[in-house]
Amino acid sequence: MLSGTCSADLVPEAQRAAGVRVWPGACRLTVFLPKSTGEISIANLQQNGRLAVTMSQIETHRSVQLKGNVIAIRDADEADRAHVERYAAGLRASFAWIGVPEGVTRGLNLWPAWAVDMDIVNVFAQTPGPVAGVKMPLPAGSV
């Protein structure tokens, strides 16, 4: 899972996100950004409030990108930590599946984190193939 932001001058910044929480109704999302690597992203979000999050399954390459507007930025709390820990465990398992030793991924510094709440504005298919980049929902018969 990667997050993408840009400065007021449109200079891009990307970093690993540390998990998400989908809100009821699936129109909002909380994205967790590690404090160890997220200062530039947070500064960008405070400047322009736009966030993109790309999520991929390592095993299948199935991918989506969500774009939206930030509602709030706060310190992630202990209730949020469960989402970050679940993401970290899944990421380690996926990396192990492709042969990356768990000792390598255990060193990822994902906590503490910021919690960034966003309204989802657009969703795009990003799975490699003919519909990559197409706004979802996909047209009938396109997959």
OpenMM code with the backbone's topology and positions (N, CA, C; nanometers):
from openmm import Vec3, app, unit

residues = "MET LEU SER GLY THR CYS SER ALA ASP LEU VAL PRO GLU ALA GLN ARG ALA ALA GLY VAL ARG VAL TRP PRO GLY ALA CYS ARG LEU THR VAL PHE LEU PRO LYS SER THR GLY GLU ILE SER ILE ALA ASN LEU GLN GLN ASN GLY ARG LEU ALA VAL THR MET SER GLN ILE GLU THR HIS ARG SER VAL GLN LEU LYS GLY ASN VAL ILE ALA ILE ARG ASP ALA ASP GLU ALA ASP ARG ALA HIS VAL GLU ARG TYR ALA ALA GLY LEU ARG ALA SER PHE ALA TRP ILE GLY VAL PRO GLU GLY VAL THR ARG GLY LEU ASN LEU TRP PRO ALA TRP ALA VAL ASP MET ASP ILE VAL ASN VAL PHE ALA GLN THR PRO GLY PRO VAL ALA GLY VAL LYS MET PRO LEU PRO ALA GLY SER VAL".split()
positions = [
    Vec3(0.0846, -0.1158, 0.0000),
    Vec3(0.0000, 0.0000, 0.0000),
    Vec3(0.0901, 0.1234, 0.0000),
    Vec3(0.0687, 0.2100, -0.0978),
    Vec3(0.1460, 0.3324, -0.1085),
    Vec3(0.0529, 0.4523, -0.1063),
    Vec3(0.1005, 0.5593, -0.0442),
    Vec3(0.0247, 0.6845, -0.0469),
    Vec3(0.1001, 0.7835, -0.1340),
    Vec3(0.0252, 0.8692, -0.1985),
    Vec3(0.0843, 0.9716, -0.2825),
    Vec3(0.0252, 1.1075, -0.2492),
    Vec3(0.1128, 1.2051, -0.2352),
    Vec3(0.0722, 1.3432, -0.2101),
    Vec3(0.1554, 1.4329, -0.3005),
    Vec3(0.1248, 1.5604, -0.2993),
    Vec3(0.2112, 1.6561, -0.3674),
    Vec3(0.2076, 1.7877, -0.2924),
    Vec3(0.3147, 1.8625, -0.3083),
    Vec3(0.3252, 1.9928, -0.2432),
    Vec3(0.2366, 2.0943, -0.3154),
    Vec3(0.2311, 2.2139, -0.2627),
    Vec3(0.1561, 2.3215, -0.3282),
    Vec3(0.2133, 2.3497, -0.4668),
    Vec3(0.3443, 2.3215, -0.4862),
    Vec3(0.4101, 2.3402, -0.6163),
    Vec3(0.4017, 2.2155, -0.7035),
    Vec3(0.3188, 2.1168, -0.6615),
    Vec3(0.2953, 1.9916, -0.7338),
    Vec3(0.4175, 1.8997, -0.7410),
    Vec3(0.5065, 1.9101, -0.6412),
    Vec3(0.6188, 1.8172, -0.6308),
    Vec3(0.5650, 1.6907, -0.5632),
    Vec3(0.5753, 1.5745, -0.6300),
    Vec3(0.5159, 1.4523, -0.5751),
    Vec3(0.5968, 1.3925, -0.4601),
    Vec3(0.5267, 1.3194, -0.3757),
    Vec3(0.5874, 1.2462, -0.2640),
    Vec3(0.5108, 1.1161, -0.2499),
    Vec3(0.5822, 1.0066, -0.2338),
    Vec3(0.5181, 0.8773, -0.2113),
    Vec3(0.5817, 0.8110, -0.0908),
    Vec3(0.5023, 0.7352, -0.0191),
    Vec3(0.5542, 0.6601, 0.0942),
    Vec3(0.4645, 0.5401, 0.1189),
    Vec3(0.5189, 0.4432, 0.1909),
    Vec3(0.4395, 0.3264, 0.2287),
    Vec3(0.3371, 0.3701, 0.3311),
    Vec3(0.2130, 0.3357, 0.3057),
    Vec3(0.1091, 0.3542, 0.4068),
    Vec3(0.1135, 0.2326, 0.4987),
    Vec3(0.0553, 0.2462, 0.6164),
    Vec3(0.0657, 0.1409, 0.7181),
    Vec3(-0.0696, 0.0793, 0.7500),
    Vec3(-0.1604, 0.0822, 0.6538),
    Vec3(-0.2914, 0.0227, 0.6738),
    Vec3(-0.4028, 0.1228, 0.6527),
    Vec3(-0.5243, 0.0718, 0.6489),
    Vec3(-0.6424, 0.1551, 0.6307),
    Vec3(-0.7565, 0.1040, 0.7175),
    Vec3(-0.8505, 0.1924, 0.7395),
    Vec3(-0.9782, 0.1561, 0.8017),
    Vec3(-1.0866, 0.2143, 0.7120),
    Vec3(-1.1752, 0.1282, 0.6631),
    Vec3(-1.2852, 0.1726, 0.5771),
    Vec3(-1.4027, 0.2103, 0.6675),
    Vec3(-1.4604, 0.3256, 0.6434),
    Vec3(-1.5731, 0.3733, 0.7228),
    Vec3(-1.7021, 0.3055, 0.6750),
    Vec3(-1.8041, 0.3017, 0.7601),
    Vec3(-1.9343, 0.2483, 0.7155),
    Vec3(-1.9814, 0.3234, 0.5906),
    Vec3(-2.0363, 0.2499, 0.4968),
    Vec3(-2.0803, 0.3089, 0.3705),
    Vec3(-1.9716, 0.3114, 0.2649),
    Vec3(-1.8466, 0.2871, 0.3028),
    Vec3(-1.7319, 0.2765, 0.2119),
    Vec3(-1.7057, 0.4021, 0.1290),
    Vec3(-1.7458, 0.5195, 0.1785),
    Vec3(-1.7179, 0.6447, 0.1070),
    Vec3(-1.6054, 0.7242, 0.1723),
    Vec3(-1.5631, 0.6774, 0.2892),
    Vec3(-1.4520, 0.7405, 0.3603),
    Vec3(-1.3544, 0.6335, 0.4052),
    Vec3(-1.2326, 0.6787, 0.4290),
    Vec3(-1.1240, 0.5888, 0.4619),
    Vec3(-1.0324, 0.6591, 0.5607),
    Vec3(-0.9753, 0.5852, 0.6529),
    Vec3(-0.8655, 0.6361, 0.7346),
    Vec3(-0.7400, 0.5640, 0.6878),
    Vec3(-0.6397, 0.6420, 0.6493),
    Vec3(-0.5115, 0.5892, 0.6029),
    Vec3(-0.4094, 0.6175, 0.7120),
    Vec3(-0.3300, 0.5167, 0.7455),
    Vec3(-0.2285, 0.5324, 0.8491),
    Vec3(-0.0928, 0.5527, 0.7830),
    Vec3(-0.0281, 0.6644, 0.8160),
    Vec3(0.1023, 0.6980, 0.7608),
    Vec3(0.2054, 0.6960, 0.8733),
    Vec3(0.3116, 0.6157, 0.8588),
    Vec3(0.4116, 0.6065, 0.9651),
    Vec3(0.4786, 0.7418, 0.9918),
    Vec3(0.4931, 0.7732, 1.1197),
    Vec3(0.5605, 0.8988, 1.1552),
    Vec3(0.7076, 0.8965, 1.1173),
    Vec3(0.7666, 0.7769, 1.1106),
    Vec3(0.9093, 0.7674, 1.0792),
    Vec3(0.9420, 0.8144, 0.9374),
    Vec3(0.8438, 0.8113, 0.8484),
    Vec3(0.8698, 0.8470, 0.7084),
    Vec3(0.7702, 0.9482, 0.6517),
    Vec3(0.6750, 0.9935, 0.7320),
    Vec3(0.5631, 1.0673, 0.6770),
    Vec3(0.5615, 1.2178, 0.6893),
    Vec3(0.6686, 1.2802, 0.7355),
    Vec3(0.6621, 1.4249, 0.7585),
    Vec3(0.6326, 1.5048, 0.6322),
    Vec3(0.6956, 1.4693, 0.5216),
    Vec3(0.6717, 1.5442, 0.3971),
    Vec3(0.5290, 1.5223, 0.3498),
    Vec3(0.4808, 1.3988, 0.3564),
    Vec3(0.3431, 1.3708, 0.3151),
    Vec3(0.2430, 1.4495, 0.3988),
    Vec3(0.2636, 1.4526, 0.5291),
    Vec3(0.1715, 1.5265, 0.6170),
    Vec3(0.1763, 1.6755, 0.5844),
    Vec3(0.2954, 1.7298, 0.5628),
    Vec3(0.3065, 1.8717, 0.5253),
    Vec3(0.2322, 1.8978, 0.3945),
    Vec3(0.2466, 1.8061, 0.2970),
    Vec3(0.1750, 1.8217, 0.1701),
    Vec3(0.0245, 1.8189, 0.1920),
    Vec3(-0.0228, 1.7264, 0.2741),
    Vec3(-0.1665, 1.7156, 0.2994),
    Vec3(-0.2193, 1.8402, 0.3697),
    Vec3(-0.1394, 1.8991, 0.4560),
    Vec3(-0.1815, 2.0233, 0.5219),
    Vec3(-0.1874, 2.1389, 0.4239),
    Vec3(-0.1065, 2.1331, 0.3183),
    Vec3(-0.1058, 2.2382, 0.2158),
    Vec3(-0.2229, 2.2265, 0.1189),
    Vec3(-0.2483, 2.1035, 0.0691),
    Vec3(-0.3493, 2.0946, -0.0368),
    Vec3(-0.4606, 1.9942, -0.0114),
    Vec3(-0.4454, 1.9066, 0.0866),
    Vec3(-0.5550, 1.8187, 0.1256),
    Vec3(-0.5936, 1.7100, 0.0273),
    Vec3(-0.5070, 1.6763, -0.0689),
    Vec3(-0.5384, 1.5695, -0.1647),
    Vec3(-0.4488, 1.4487, -0.1382),
    Vec3(-0.5103, 1.3298, -0.1433),
    Vec3(-0.4382, 1.2067, -0.1133),
    Vec3(-0.4775, 1.0983, -0.2129),
    Vec3(-0.3787, 1.0232, -0.2583),
    Vec3(-0.4018, 0.9046, -0.3406),
    Vec3(-0.3440, 0.7856, -0.2647),
    Vec3(-0.4162, 0.6752, -0.2666),
    Vec3(-0.3703, 0.5528, -0.2014),
    Vec3(-0.3840, 0.4392, -0.3017),
    Vec3(-0.2731, 0.3696, -0.3276),
    Vec3(-0.2745, 0.2552, -0.4180),
    Vec3(-0.2538, 0.1286, -0.3355),
    Vec3(-0.3453, 0.0341, -0.3540),
    Vec3(-0.3404, -0.0921, -0.2804),
    Vec3(-0.3270, -0.2057, -0.3799),
    Vec3(-0.2309, -0.2949, -0.3537),
    Vec3(-0.2063, -0.4085, -0.4423),
    Vec3(-0.1926, -0.5352, -0.3610),
    Vec3(-0.2452, -0.6450, -0.4154),
    Vec3(-0.2185, -0.7765, -0.3591),
    Vec3(-0.0935, -0.8293, -0.4274),
    Vec3(0.0087, -0.8551, -0.3499),
    Vec3(0.1352, -0.9008, -0.4067),
    Vec3(0.1168, -1.0301, -0.4846),
    Vec3(0.0390, -1.1234, -0.4307),
    Vec3(0.0237, -1.2543, -0.4925),
    Vec3(-0.0486, -1.2500, -0.6273),
    Vec3(-0.1424, -1.1577, -0.6459),
    Vec3(-0.2239, -1.1554, -0.7679),
    Vec3(-0.2003, -1.0314, -0.8548),
    Vec3(-0.1360, -0.9311, -0.8009),
    Vec3(-0.1172, -0.8009, -0.8659),
    Vec3(-0.2482, -0.7226, -0.8808),
    Vec3(-0.3592, -0.7741, -0.8235),
    Vec3(-0.4839, -0.6969, -0.8270),
    Vec3(-0.4610, -0.5676, -0.7513),
    Vec3(-0.4949, -0.4556, -0.8146),
    Vec3(-0.4639, -0.3243, -0.7582),
    Vec3(-0.5755, -0.2255, -0.7851),
    Vec3(-0.5945, -0.1350, -0.6886),
    Vec3(-0.6859, -0.0229, -0.7049),
    Vec3(-0.6179, 0.1020, -0.6518),
    Vec3(-0.6604, 0.2158, -0.7019),
    Vec3(-0.6133, 0.3431, -0.6499),
    Vec3(-0.7351, 0.4256, -0.6091),
    Vec3(-0.7292, 0.4791, -0.4889),
    Vec3(-0.8333, 0.5669, -0.4371),
    Vec3(-0.7774, 0.7077, -0.4311),
    Vec3(-0.8557, 0.8029, -0.4756),
    Vec3(-0.8157, 0.9438, -0.4658),
    Vec3(-0.9229, 1.0176, -0.3889),
    Vec3(-0.8782, 1.1107, -0.3057),
    Vec3(-0.9773, 1.1828, -0.2272),
    Vec3(-0.9232, 1.3060, -0.1598),
    Vec3(-1.0106, 1.3623, -0.0768),
    Vec3(-0.9817, 1.4853, -0.0043),
    Vec3(-0.9739, 1.4577, 0.1448),
    Vec3(-0.8734, 1.5148, 0.2070),
    Vec3(-0.8506, 1.4935, 0.3494),
    Vec3(-0.9541, 1.5698, 0.4315),
    Vec3(-1.0095, 1.4992, 0.5305),
    Vec3(-1.1039, 1.5585, 0.6249),
    Vec3(-1.0305, 1.6020, 0.7508),
    Vec3(-0.9413, 1.5137, 0.7994),
    Vec3(-0.8707, 1.5405, 0.9249),
    Vec3(-0.7403, 1.4627, 0.9293),
    Vec3(-0.6444, 1.5169, 1.0035),
    Vec3(-0.5174, 1.4507, 1.0301),
    Vec3(-0.4987, 1.4526, 1.1814),
    Vec3(-0.4690, 1.3363, 1.2374),
    Vec3(-0.4505, 1.3273, 1.3825),
    Vec3(-0.3473, 1.2200, 1.4131),
    Vec3(-0.3025, 1.2164, 1.5375),
    Vec3(-0.2167, 1.1073, 1.5819),
    Vec3(-0.3018, 0.9815, 1.5893),
    Vec3(-0.2524, 0.8717, 1.5332),
    Vec3(-0.3227, 0.7440, 1.5465),
    Vec3(-0.3181, 0.7030, 1.6939),
    Vec3(-0.4269, 0.6428, 1.7399),
    Vec3(-0.4350, 0.6027, 1.8809),
    Vec3(-0.4275, 0.4506, 1.8940),
    Vec3(-0.4403, 0.4018, 2.0147),
    Vec3(-0.4278, 0.2578, 2.0385),
    Vec3(-0.5348, 0.1776, 1.9640),
    Vec3(-0.6544, 0.2332, 1.9465),
    Vec3(-0.7579, 0.1627, 1.8698),
    Vec3(-0.7157, 0.1491, 1.7235),
    Vec3(-0.6452, 0.2486, 1.6715),
    Vec3(-0.5965, 0.2439, 1.5330),
    Vec3(-0.4804, 0.1460, 1.5169),
    Vec3(-0.4086, 0.1237, 1.6242),
    Vec3(-0.2892, 0.0392, 1.6174),
    Vec3(-0.3211, -0.1022, 1.5676),
    Vec3(-0.4391, -0.1531, 1.6008),
    Vec3(-0.4784, -0.2870, 1.5548),
    Vec3(-0.4821, -0.2933, 1.4025),
    Vec3(-0.5268, -0.1871, 1.3359),
    Vec3(-0.5293, -0.1834, 1.1891),
    Vec3(-0.3868, -0.1863, 1.1333),
    Vec3(-0.2973, -0.1102, 1.1971),
    Vec3(-0.1574, -0.1058, 1.1524),
    Vec3(-0.0914, -0.2422, 1.1728),
    Vec3(-0.1151, -0.3046, 1.2868),
    Vec3(-0.0547, -0.4353, 1.3142),
    Vec3(-0.1086, -0.5433, 1.2202),
    Vec3(-0.2380, -0.5379, 1.1876),
    Vec3(-0.2960, -0.6338, 1.0941),
    Vec3(-0.2349, -0.6155, 0.9548),
    Vec3(-0.2186, -0.4898, 0.9128),
    Vec3(-0.1548, -0.4627, 0.7842),
    Vec3(-0.0112, -0.5153, 0.7834),
    Vec3(0.0639, -0.4876, 0.8889),
    Vec3(0.2040, -0.5291, 0.8960),
    Vec3(0.2154, -0.6815, 0.8876),
    Vec3(0.1283, -0.7535, 0.9573),
    Vec3(0.1310, -0.9000, 0.9526),
    Vec3(0.1005, -0.9504, 0.8118),
    Vec3(0.0024, -0.8908, 0.7462),
    Vec3(-0.0321, -0.9294, 0.6089),
    Vec3(0.0800, -0.8975, 0.5109),
    Vec3(0.1440, -0.7837, 0.5303),
    Vec3(0.2543, -0.7447, 0.4429),
    Vec3(0.3714, -0.8416, 0.4589),
    Vec3(0.4045, -0.8765, 0.5827),
    Vec3(0.5123, -0.9734, 0.6054),
    Vec3(0.4795, -1.1073, 0.5403),
    Vec3(0.3545, -1.1522, 0.5536),
    Vec3(0.3139, -1.2809, 0.4935),
    Vec3(0.3232, -1.2744, 0.3409),
    Vec3(0.2806, -1.1631, 0.2819),
    Vec3(0.2882, -1.1488, 0.1359),
    Vec3(0.4325, -1.1448, 0.0877),
    Vec3(0.5177, -1.0728, 0.1596),
    Vec3(0.6585, -1.0693, 0.1220),
    Vec3(0.7225, -1.2068, 0.1386),
    Vec3(0.6855, -1.2800, 0.2425),
    Vec3(0.7381, -1.4155, 0.2617),
    Vec3(0.6965, -1.5048, 0.1455),
    Vec3(0.5757, -1.4852, 0.0949),
    Vec3(0.5242, -1.5641, -0.0168),
    Vec3(0.6130, -1.5506, -0.1405),
    Vec3(0.6738, -1.4310, -0.1579),
    Vec3(0.7626, -1.4110, -0.2732),
    Vec3(0.9095, -1.4301, -0.2362),
    Vec3(0.9356, -1.4787, -0.1134),
    Vec3(1.0717, -1.5150, -0.0758),
    Vec3(1.1497, -1.4143, 0.0059),
    Vec3(1.0863, -1.3058, 0.0495),
    Vec3(1.1561, -1.2086, 0.1333),
    Vec3(1.1502, -1.2588, 0.2778),
    Vec3(1.2648, -1.2796, 0.3412),
    Vec3(1.2648, -1.3316, 0.4784),
    Vec3(1.1930, -1.2371, 0.5750),
    Vec3(1.1197, -1.2959, 0.6694),
    Vec3(1.0452, -1.2154, 0.7657),
    Vec3(1.1366, -1.1231, 0.8454),
    Vec3(1.2606, -1.1654, 0.8684),
    Vec3(1.3541, -1.0794, 0.9403),
    Vec3(1.3771, -0.9462, 0.8708),
    Vec3(1.3670, -0.9449, 0.7398),
    Vec3(1.3841, -0.8213, 0.6638),
    Vec3(1.2639, -0.7297, 0.6836),
    Vec3(1.1439, -0.7853, 0.6738),
    Vec3(1.0235, -0.7011, 0.6820),
    Vec3(0.9854, -0.6672, 0.8255),
    Vec3(1.0334, -0.7439, 0.9228),
    Vec3(1.0013, -0.7121, 1.0617),
    Vec3(1.0586, -0.5759, 1.1008),
    Vec3(1.1602, -0.5312, 1.0291),
    Vec3(1.2224, -0.4029, 1.0596),
    Vec3(1.1467, -0.2813, 1.0075),
    Vec3(1.0373, -0.3017, 0.9342),
    Vec3(0.9592, -0.1865, 0.8869),
    Vec3(0.9065, -0.1084, 1.0063),
    Vec3(0.9301, 0.0204, 1.0052),
    Vec3(0.8895, 0.1050, 1.1174),
    Vec3(0.7556, 0.1721, 1.0833),
    Vec3(0.6449, 0.1050, 1.1173),
    Vec3(0.5116, 0.1535, 1.0815),
    Vec3(0.4384, 0.2219, 1.1968),
    Vec3(0.4891, 0.2110, 1.3175),
    Vec3(0.4238, 0.2695, 1.4360),
    Vec3(0.5269, 0.3441, 1.5164),
    Vec3(0.4916, 0.4631, 1.5670),
    Vec3(0.3628, 0.5314, 1.5663),
    Vec3(0.3281, 0.5859, 1.4279),
    Vec3(0.2020, 0.6245, 1.4144),
    Vec3(0.1524, 0.6690, 1.2836),
    Vec3(0.0571, 0.7868, 1.2988),
    Vec3(0.0380, 0.8553, 1.1877),
    Vec3(-0.0698, 0.9523, 1.1761),
    Vec3(-0.1915, 0.8815, 1.1190),
    Vec3(-0.3094, 0.9262, 1.1562),
    Vec3(-0.4347, 0.8781, 1.0978),
    Vec3(-0.4889, 0.9911, 1.0105),
    Vec3(-0.5052, 0.9626, 0.8822),
    Vec3(-0.5536, 1.0622, 0.7867),
    Vec3(-0.6903, 1.0168, 0.7379),
    Vec3(-0.7934, 1.0915, 0.7728),
    Vec3(-0.9297, 1.0615, 0.7289),
    Vec3(-0.9535, 1.1313, 0.5957),
    Vec3(-1.0101, 1.0575, 0.5005),
    Vec3(-1.0339, 1.1162, 0.3686),
    Vec3(-1.1696, 1.0753, 0.3129),
    Vec3(-1.2308, 1.1662, 0.2390),
    Vec3(-1.3474, 1.1357, 0.1561),
    Vec3(-1.2955, 1.0773, 0.0261),
    Vec3(-1.3472, 0.9616, -0.0137),
    Vec3(-1.3068, 0.9012, -0.1406),
    Vec3(-1.3827, 0.9708, -0.2533),
    Vec3(-1.3089, 1.0237, -0.3504),
    Vec3(-1.3687, 1.0952, -0.4629),
    Vec3(-1.3723, 1.0061, -0.5875),
    Vec3(-1.2621, 0.9352, -0.6146),
    Vec3(-1.2532, 0.8488, -0.7326),
    Vec3(-1.1823, 0.7190, -0.6972),
    Vec3(-1.2193, 0.6119, -0.7679),
    Vec3(-1.1543, 0.4819, -0.7555),
    Vec3(-1.1163, 0.4379, -0.8965),
    Vec3(-0.9912, 0.3932, -0.9116),
    Vec3(-0.9404, 0.3520, -1.0425),
    Vec3(-0.8876, 0.2093, -1.0356),
    Vec3(-0.9152, 0.1316, -1.1386),
    Vec3(-0.8530, -0.0001, -1.1531),
    Vec3(-0.7058, 0.0224, -1.1821),
    Vec3(-0.6187, -0.0535, -1.1185),
    Vec3(-0.4749, -0.0410, -1.1441),
    Vec3(-0.4093, -0.1761, -1.1693),
    Vec3(-0.4900, -0.2823, -1.1741),
    Vec3(-0.4355, -0.4138, -1.2052),
    Vec3(-0.3747, -0.4092, -1.3452),
    Vec3(-0.2514, -0.4595, -1.3611),
    Vec3(-0.1920, -0.4584, -1.4950),
    Vec3(-0.2841, -0.5254, -1.5968),
    Vec3(-0.2964, -0.4626, -1.7109),
    Vec3(-0.3811, -0.5163, -1.8167),
    Vec3(-0.4602, -0.4075, -1.8854),
    Vec3(-0.5594, -0.4460, -1.9650),
    Vec3(-0.6299, -0.3504, -2.0505),
    Vec3(-0.7143, -0.2477, -1.9768),
    Vec3(-0.7519, -0.2723, -1.8517),
    Vec3(-0.8357, -0.1741, -1.7816),
    Vec3(-0.7577, -0.0931, -1.6784),
    Vec3(-0.6255, -0.1097, -1.6724),
    Vec3(-0.5448, -0.0320, -1.5791),
    Vec3(-0.5649, 0.1165, -1.6041),
    Vec3(-0.5948, 0.1892, -1.4989),
    Vec3(-0.6158, 0.3330, -1.5094),
    Vec3(-0.7586, 0.3749, -1.5369),
    Vec3(-0.8476, 0.2784, -1.5587),
    Vec3(-0.9866, 0.3101, -1.5888),
    Vec3(-1.0623, 0.3378, -1.4590),
    Vec3(-1.1425, 0.4426, -1.4616),
    Vec3(-1.2224, 0.4778, -1.3448),
    Vec3(-1.3259, 0.3694, -1.3195),
    Vec3(-1.3433, 0.3325, -1.1938),
    Vec3(-1.4401, 0.2294, -1.1577),
    Vec3(-1.5728, 0.2958, -1.1228),
    Vec3(-1.6853, 0.2293, -1.1355),
    Vec3(-1.6969, 0.0889, -1.1746),
    Vec3(-1.6607, 0.0715, -1.3221),
    Vec3(-1.6070, -0.0466, -1.3519),
    Vec3(-1.5631, -0.0764, -1.4875),
    Vec3(-1.6827, -0.1003, -1.5784),
    Vec3(-1.6707, -0.0661, -1.7058),
    Vec3(-1.7781, -0.0958, -1.8008),
    Vec3(-1.8031, -0.2467, -1.8092),
    Vec3(-1.9260, -0.2845, -1.8328),
    Vec3(-1.9616, -0.4268, -1.8456),
    Vec3(-1.8772, -0.4919, -1.9538),
    Vec3(-1.8281, -0.6123, -1.9264),
    Vec3(-1.7520, -0.6890, -2.0223),
    Vec3(-1.6081, -0.6465, -2.0391),
    Vec3(-1.5582, -0.5539, -1.9550),
    Vec3(-1.4210, -0.5050, -1.9723),
    Vec3(-1.3174, -0.5909, -1.9023),
    Vec3(-1.3594, -0.6814, -1.8168),
    Vec3(-1.2627, -0.7634, -1.7441),
    Vec3(-1.2609, -0.9034, -1.7991),
] * unit.nanometer
topology = app.Topology()
chain = topology.addChain("A")
for resn in residues:
    res = topology.addResidue(resn, chain)
    for name in ("N", "CA", "C"):
        topology.addAtom(name, app.Element.getBySymbol(name[0]), res)
